[in-house]
Amino acid sequence: MSKRLKFFLSHFAISAVVAIISIYLVFMVWYPAPLAKALGVTDLFLMLILIDVVIGPLFGWFVYKESKKSLKMDLAVVILIQISAFSYGFYTIAQGRPAWILYDTFTFHVIRNIDIETSHLDHAKPKFQSASWLKPQLVALSAPSERLIINQLPSGTIAMDHPMYYTDISYAQAQIQSAALPISFLEKFNSKQQINTVIQQYPKADAWVGLSAPAQDMVVLINKEKGEVVKIVDLRPWN
């Protein structure tokens, strides 16, 4: 086996391992299904994998010529560019991860890590002052009468972006029970077959509330008797 082929296979193997770890973090931890679709992260991530697993090793293959005096420098540049491009994209995905699933009035909202307004963060309860690096957490927006009055919100921000206004989802139980709609209402925007397929997986769900997300709105299945979230599913709540 030539040195060129050995380098290519080693480069490819390392890149593949990094890709597998990244796939797990992105789709199993940060963006559990169907949130990857709700936030539109899949295309960006596929581009990252293309750079990491395909383009990087291929560039190394084309550059590798044993007779070149600048071989080490050329390979170092290829690897540096690959690492830089991947790191920037991966950092962007990490920062855009869904940090909170927040309930407000009649709807759930996806709050990304980059959406969080850090001003007045010290006024938030300790458990809301930092976003989890694991799956997004369920929270509720406190009632207007319970919100802190701190001068004025920074220009361009809204209450949902400020963790100082977050409270435990349990405090919104009655609101969720009141806002939850019958499963049959989903038939307006989804086929009966789609709905039945999903509901069979979550028999405890007997109602739903809409989820507003950056790329694709989803449905939050609810157990109305308990006012509890059962699962976020890939169904349409509205047009």
Protein Blocks (a to p, Z undefined) as FASTA:
>chain_A
ZZklmmmmmmmmmmmmmmmmmmmmmmmmmmgcfklmmnopmmmmmmmmmmmmmmmmmmmm
mmpcfklmklmmmmmmmmmmmmmmmmmmmmmmmmmpcfbdcdehjaccdddfklpcfehk
lmpcfklmpccfbdcdddddddfklpccehjacehiafklpmklgccfklmmmmmmmmpc
cfklmmmmpcfklmmmmmmmmmmbcbdcddddfklccdddddfknopafbdcdddfbZZ
